[in-house]
């Protein structure tokens, strides 16, 4: 059936569906409204379905038209993006999805560095606990917390993170050894892979009954600890800015057994690696986490 559908008809349909008007589509395509209408009618005849509800003043997509537009719109967006990249007329876009705390605490504050190193690239960043669905072509890269669930993707484990108790400098004054935490307010991050009972076990202590604040995001636990409301068991990577500014300190650094683990992973479809923009972002991210400088020559 595809061989029977002229590309010009699909182009007329996409423009009319996007603008909501045969006349606007005609202006965009440098055609007459009757030519657009004729092309769409021919497409409807070929598909044996009605794509638009027509009235004297407007046109509106039918359910079949909406379904076709979901696919056609995405295809034309991808085609436009490819043409722009090849023609180098516009910046290349990297669509990044990330775990929320990594996005807020580590990635977003460093995006300016990436854009300065790669001025011809743009980044669109979204954050949620859901995993990116690459089958929808919504994202090029996902930075996930925990084991990835997608199949048919490249998985790059990011460097190990150190998890240790963190608190405000005022609270730290009374914390000299692991046992000092037994009667302190301990902040919990529910989705963290490393929990307080594991830390106490690693330091030869039985974990106390926890009665304190609980959060479902590390960035909330970090912010609460920085306000002096308790001790958080968090990644020094995610708390890097707070530690550098002195709002948080690690009171037991060198005096307790910290826990190291791979918390985050970079994943992307294997085909995406062929795109220079995706490759640049992935290489920059890994280099930054390894403490190196990437893209300095760009």
C-alpha positions as CSV (number, residue, x, y, z in Angstrom):
1,X,0.0,0.0,0.0
2,X,2.8,2.4,0.8
3,X,3.9,2.4,-2.9
4,X,0.5,3.6,-3.8
5,X,0.6,6.7,-1.5
6,X,2.4,9.7,-3.0
7,X,4.8,11.5,-0.6
8,X,3.1,14.7,-1.7
9,X,-0.2,13.6,-0.3
10,X,1.4,12.6,3.1
11,X,3.1,16.0,3.1
12,X,-0.2,17.8,2.5
13,X,-1.8,15.7,5.3
14,X,0.9,16.4,7.8
15,X,0.8,20.2,7.2
16,X,-3.0,20.3,7.3
17,X,-3.1,18.2,10.5
18,X,-0.4,20.3,12.2
19,X,-1.9,23.7,11.3
20,X,-5.6,22.6,11.5
21,X,-6.3,24.3,8.2
22,X,-6.2,23.4,4.5
23,X,-5.6,27.1,3.7
24,X,-2.6,27.4,6.1
25,X,-1.2,24.1,4.8
26,X,-1.5,25.4,1.3
27,X,0.3,28.6,2.2
28,X,3.1,26.7,3.8
29,X,3.5,24.3,0.9
30,X,3.0,27.0,-1.8
31,X,-0.1,25.3,-3.2
32,X,-3.7,26.2,-3.5
33,X,-6.2,25.1,-0.9
34,X,-8.0,23.0,-3.5
35,X,-4.7,21.2,-4.3
36,X,-4.2,20.3,-0.7
37,X,-7.8,19.2,-0.4
38,X,-7.5,17.1,-3.5
39,X,-4.3,15.5,-2.3
40,X,-5.8,14.6,1.1
41,X,-9.0,13.2,-0.6
42,X,-6.8,11.0,-2.8
43,X,-5.0,9.8,0.4
44,X,-8.3,9.0,2.0
45,X,-9.4,7.1,-1.0
46,X,-6.2,5.1,-1.1
47,X,-6.5,4.3,2.6
48,X,-10.2,3.7,2.4
49,X,-10.8,5.9,5.5
50,X,-11.8,9.4,6.4
51,X,-9.0,11.4,7.9
52,X,-10.7,14.8,8.4
53,X,-14.1,16.0,9.5
54,X,-14.8,18.9,7.2
55,X,-17.1,21.8,7.9
56,X,-17.6,25.2,6.2
57,X,-15.2,26.9,8.6
58,X,-12.7,24.3,9.8
59,X,-11.3,20.8,9.5
60,X,-10.8,18.4,12.3
61,X,-8.9,15.1,12.5
62,X,-11.0,11.9,12.8
63,X,-9.7,9.2,15.2
64,X,-8.0,7.6,12.2
65,X,-6.5,10.9,11.2
66,X,-5.2,11.4,14.8
67,X,-3.6,7.9,14.7
68,X,-1.9,8.6,11.3
69,X,-0.7,12.0,12.5
70,X,1.0,10.5,15.5
71,X,3.2,8.5,13.2
72,X,3.5,11.1,10.4
73,X,4.3,13.9,12.7
74,X,7.1,12.0,14.4
75,X,8.5,10.9,11.0
76,X,8.5,14.4,9.7
77,X,10.1,15.8,12.9
78,X,12.9,13.2,12.6
79,X,13.3,14.0,8.9
80,X,13.6,17.7,9.6
81,X,16.1,17.0,12.3
82,X,18.2,14.9,10.0
83,X,18.1,17.4,7.2
84,X,19.2,20.2,9.6
85,X,22.0,18.1,10.9
86,X,23.3,17.2,7.4
87,X,22.9,20.7,6.2
88,X,24.5,22.1,9.5
89,X,21.9,24.8,9.4
90,X,20.9,24.4,13.0
91,X,22.1,23.0,16.3
92,X,22.0,19.2,16.8
93,X,19.6,18.2,19.6
94,X,20.4,15.6,22.3
95,X,17.3,14.4,24.1
96,X,18.3,13.2,27.5
97,X,16.2,11.5,30.2
98,X,17.6,11.2,33.7
99,X,16.8,9.9,37.2
100,X,15.5,13.0,39.1
101,X,18.2,13.4,41.7
102,X,21.1,12.9,39.2
103,X,19.5,15.5,37.0
104,X,18.9,18.1,39.7
105,X,22.1,17.5,41.8
106,X,24.8,16.7,39.2
107,X,23.8,17.1,35.5
108,X,21.8,20.3,35.3
109,X,24.5,22.4,37.1
110,X,27.1,21.1,34.5
111,X,25.1,21.6,31.3
112,X,26.7,25.0,30.8
113,X,30.1,23.3,30.6
114,X,28.8,20.8,28.0
115,X,27.2,23.6,25.9
116,X,30.4,25.6,26.1
117,X,32.5,22.7,24.9
118,X,30.0,21.8,22.1
119,X,28.4,25.1,21.0
120,X,26.7,23.4,18.0
121,X,24.7,21.1,20.2
122,X,21.5,21.6,22.2
123,X,20.2,19.5,25.1
124,X,16.6,18.8,26.1
125,X,16.5,17.3,29.6
126,X,13.6,15.6,31.2
127,X,13.6,13.9,34.6
128,X,11.4,11.2,36.1
129,X,11.5,7.9,37.8
130,X,10.1,6.2,34.7
131,X,12.5,4.7,32.3
132,X,12.8,6.2,28.8
133,X,10.9,4.3,26.1
134,X,13.3,4.4,23.2
135,X,10.7,2.7,21.0
136,X,8.7,6.0,21.0
137,X,11.8,7.9,19.8
138,X,11.3,10.5,22.6
139,X,14.8,10.3,23.9
140,X,18.3,9.5,22.7
141,X,19.9,8.8,26.1
142,X,18.7,7.7,29.6
143,X,20.6,8.0,32.8
144,X,19.0,5.4,35.1
145,X,19.3,4.7,38.8
146,X,19.5,1.0,39.4
147,X,19.6,-1.9,36.9
148,X,18.3,-0.9,33.5
149,X,15.1,-2.6,32.2
150,X,15.3,-1.8,28.5
151,X,16.4,-4.4,26.0
152,X,18.5,-4.0,22.9
153,X,20.4,-1.0,24.4
154,X,24.0,-0.2,25.2
155,X,24.6,0.0,29.0
156,X,27.5,2.0,30.4
157,X,28.0,1.7,34.2
158,X,28.9,5.1,35.6
159,X,31.7,5.3,38.2
160,X,31.2,4.0,41.7
161,X,29.6,6.4,44.2
162,X,30.5,6.7,47.9
163,X,27.6,6.6,50.3
164,X,28.4,8.1,53.7
165,X,26.5,10.0,56.5
166,X,26.2,13.7,55.7
167,X,25.0,16.5,57.9
168,X,25.4,20.2,58.6
169,X,28.6,21.4,60.2
170,X,26.8,22.2,63.4
171,X,25.5,18.6,63.8
172,X,28.9,17.2,62.9
173,X,30.5,18.6,66.0
174,X,28.9,15.9,68.2
175,X,29.6,13.0,65.8
176,X,33.0,11.4,66.3
177,X,32.3,7.7,65.8
178,X,29.7,5.5,64.1
179,X,27.9,4.8,67.4
180,X,27.2,8.5,67.8
181,X,24.6,8.1,65.1
182,X,22.5,5.7,67.1
183,X,20.6,8.5,68.9
184,X,20.6,11.0,66.1
185,X,17.8,11.9,63.7
186,X,18.5,9.8,60.6
187,X,17.0,10.9,57.3
188,X,15.8,8.2,55.0
189,X,15.6,8.1,51.2
190,X,13.2,5.3,50.5
191,X,14.3,4.4,47.0
192,X,18.0,4.5,47.8
193,X,19.7,1.1,47.1
194,X,21.9,1.6,50.2
195,X,20.0,2.0,53.4
196,X,20.9,2.8,57.0
197,X,20.8,-0.8,58.2
198,X,23.4,-1.8,55.6
199,X,25.7,1.1,56.7
200,X,25.4,0.2,60.4
201,X,26.1,-3.5,59.6
202,X,29.2,-2.5,57.7
203,X,30.3,-0.6,60.8
204,X,29.6,-3.5,63.2
205,X,26.5,-2.0,64.8
206,X,22.9,-3.0,65.0
207,X,20.7,-0.4,63.3
208,X,18.4,1.5,65.6
209,X,14.7,1.8,65.0
210,X,14.3,4.7,62.6
211,X,11.9,7.5,63.5
212,X,12.6,10.4,61.3
213,X,11.9,12.1,58.0
214,X,11.5,9.9,55.0
215,X,11.8,11.0,51.4
216,X,11.4,9.4,48.0
217,X,14.2,11.4,46.3
218,X,17.8,11.8,47.3
219,X,17.8,15.5,46.4
220,X,15.1,16.1,49.1
221,X,17.1,14.2,51.7
222,X,20.2,16.1,50.8
223,X,18.4,19.5,51.1
224,X,16.9,18.5,54.4
225,X,20.3,17.5,55.8
226,X,21.8,20.8,54.6
227,X,19.2,22.6,56.7
228,X,20.5,20.9,59.8
229,X,17.4,18.7,60.4
230,X,19.2,15.4,60.6
231,X,21.8,13.1,59.1
232,X,21.3,11.7,55.6
233,X,23.0,8.6,54.2
234,X,23.7,9.8,50.7
235,X,26.1,9.7,47.7
236,X,28.9,12.2,47.8
237,X,28.5,12.5,44.1
238,X,24.9,13.8,44.4
239,X,25.9,16.0,47.3
240,X,29.0,17.4,45.6
241,X,27.9,21.0,45.5
242,X,26.7,21.0,49.1
243,X,30.0,19.5,50.3
244,X,32.0,21.9,48.2
245,X,30.1,24.9,49.7
246,X,30.4,23.6,53.3
247,X,26.6,23.3,53.8
248,X,27.2,19.6,54.3
249,X,30.1,17.7,55.7
250,X,31.0,14.0,56.1
251,X,31.5,13.8,59.9
252,X,32.9,10.3,59.8
253,X,35.2,10.5,56.8
254,X,38.1,8.3,57.5
255,X,36.6,7.0,60.7
256,X,33.9,4.7,59.4
257,X,33.4,2.2,56.7
258,X,31.7,3.8,53.7
259,X,29.7,1.9,51.1
260,X,30.7,2.1,47.5
261,X,28.5,1.0,44.7
262,X,27.5,1.6,41.0
263,X,24.2,3.5,41.3
264,X,23.7,5.1,37.9
265,X,24.0,3.8,34.4
266,X,24.0,5.4,31.0
267,X,21.9,3.7,28.4
268,X,21.0,4.4,24.8
269,X,19.9,2.4,21.7
270,X,22.7,0.9,19.8
271,X,21.8,2.8,16.7
272,X,22.0,6.1,18.6
273,X,25.7,5.7,19.1
274,X,26.2,6.4,15.4
275,X,24.9,10.0,15.9
276,X,27.8,12.3,16.6
277,X,25.7,14.4,19.0
278,X,24.8,11.4,21.2
279,X,28.4,10.1,21.1
280,X,29.7,13.6,22.2
281,X,27.3,13.8,25.1
282,X,28.0,10.2,26.3
283,X,31.7,10.7,26.1
284,X,31.5,14.0,27.9
285,X,29.4,12.6,30.7
286,X,31.7,9.6,31.3
287,X,34.8,11.9,31.2
288,X,33.3,14.4,33.6
289,X,32.5,11.7,36.1
290,X,36.0,10.3,35.7
291,X,37.3,13.8,36.6
292,X,38.6,14.5,33.1
293,X,38.0,17.2,30.6
294,X,36.1,16.3,27.4
295,X,35.6,18.3,24.3
296,X,38.1,21.0,25.1
297,X,39.1,21.3,21.5
298,X,35.5,21.9,20.3
